Amino acid sequence: MHSASAAVDSTLAALADPTRRRVVDLLRARPRRAGELAAALEMSPPATSRHLRVLRRGGLIEEQRVEHDARVRVYALRREPFDALASWLAEVGSFWHEQLDAFRDYAEQQEDHR
């Protein structure tokens, strides 16, 4: 469980910044070159690179090399961190559903006793 918790922590930390969430939104459509991301974000390449580095360290994206030009890097989303986050959110959601169901049952019992 500790490993899963650390993975979710890393994902949430990487997604805490709105610019990085925007990168994720852009990459949902398709993998993109760093320059494309910088242009879409209206951000300098070095600033974009810093955000990409955080996302890569968090395991949310992967860097792919282009065959014909080793200098070009293409970034793509990795599914696993998002699956782990969705699983954790489902567990939290389940907890709240159980709590609300228990409260509803209690309220109905109180109503029946009146």
VENGI-V650695 format. One record per residue. N is the residue number from 1. SS is DSSP state (alpha for helix, beta for strand, coil for the rest). PHI is phi in degrees with one decimal (* if undefined). OMEGA is omega in radians with two decimals (none if undefined). Layout:
N SS PHI OMEGA
N SS PHI OMEGA
This chain:
1 coil * -3.12
2 alpha -60.8 -3.14
3 alpha -64.1 3.12
4 alpha -64.7 3.12
5 alpha -64.6 3.12
6 alpha -64.3 3.13
7 alpha -65.0 3.12
8 alpha -66.3 3.09
9 alpha -58.1 -3.14
10 alpha -63.6 3.13
11 alpha -64.0 -3.13
12 alpha -64.6 3.12
13 alpha -63.0 -3.14
14 alpha -66.5 -3.10
15 alpha -87.8 -3.09
16 coil -65.7 -3.11
17 coil -92.2 -3.12
18 alpha -62.3 3.11
19 alpha -65.6 3.13
20 alpha -68.5 3.05
21 alpha -64.9 3.10
22 alpha -67.4 3.06
23 alpha -59.1 3.13
24 alpha -60.0 3.12
25 alpha -60.2 3.12
26 alpha -65.7 -3.11
27 alpha -75.7 3.07
28 alpha -62.9 -3.12
29 alpha -71.0 -3.13
30 coil -177.5 3.02
31 coil -61.6 -3.10
32 beta -139.8 3.03
33 beta -75.0 3.13
34 alpha -57.4 3.13
35 alpha -62.6 3.09
36 alpha -63.0 3.14
37 alpha -65.1 3.12
38 alpha -59.5 3.13
39 alpha -64.7 -3.13
40 alpha -64.9 -3.14
41 alpha -85.2 -3.04
42 coil 54.3 -3.04
43 coil -134.4 3.12
44 coil -66.3 3.09
45 alpha -56.0 3.11
46 alpha -63.3 3.12
47 alpha -66.5 3.10
48 alpha -62.0 3.14
49 alpha -59.0 3.12
50 alpha -62.5 3.12
51 alpha -66.6 3.11
52 alpha -63.2 3.12
53 alpha -62.7 3.11
54 alpha -63.6 3.13
55 alpha -65.0 3.12
56 alpha -68.5 3.11
57 alpha -62.8 3.10
58 coil -76.7 3.10
59 coil 81.5 -3.08
60 coil -81.4 3.13
61 beta -129.5 3.04
62 beta -128.7 -3.12
63 beta -102.3 3.12
64 beta -119.8 3.10
65 beta -92.5 3.08
66 beta -89.3 -3.06
67 coil -55.0 -3.02
68 coil -81.3 3.13
69 beta -151.0 -3.07
70 beta -65.0 3.13
71 beta -77.6 -3.09
72 beta -86.3 3.10
73 beta -118.9 3.09
74 beta -115.4 -3.11
75 beta -109.2 -3.14
76 beta -139.1 3.09
77 beta -73.1 2.99
78 coil -105.6 -3.04
79 alpha -74.1 -2.97
80 alpha -55.4 -3.13
81 alpha -62.9 3.14
82 alpha -73.2 3.05
83 alpha -63.6 3.13
84 alpha -63.9 3.11
85 alpha -64.9 3.13
86 alpha -62.9 3.11
87 alpha -63.6 3.14
88 alpha -63.1 3.11
89 alpha -63.1 3.09
90 alpha -64.6 3.09
91 alpha -63.8 3.11
92 alpha -64.2 3.11
93 alpha -60.8 3.11
94 alpha -61.8 3.10
95 alpha -56.6 -3.10
96 alpha -68.0 3.08
97 alpha -63.1 3.12
98 alpha -63.1 3.13
99 alpha -63.6 3.14
100 alpha -67.4 3.08
101 alpha -63.4 3.13
102 alpha -64.5 3.12
103 alpha -65.2 3.10
104 alpha -59.8 3.12
105 alpha -59.6 3.13
106 alpha -62.8 -3.12
107 alpha -63.3 3.11
108 alpha -66.1 3.10
109 alpha -64.5 3.13
110 alpha -65.4 3.13
111 alpha -66.9 -3.14
112 alpha -67.8 -3.10
113 coil -84.6 -3.13
114 coil -84.8 none
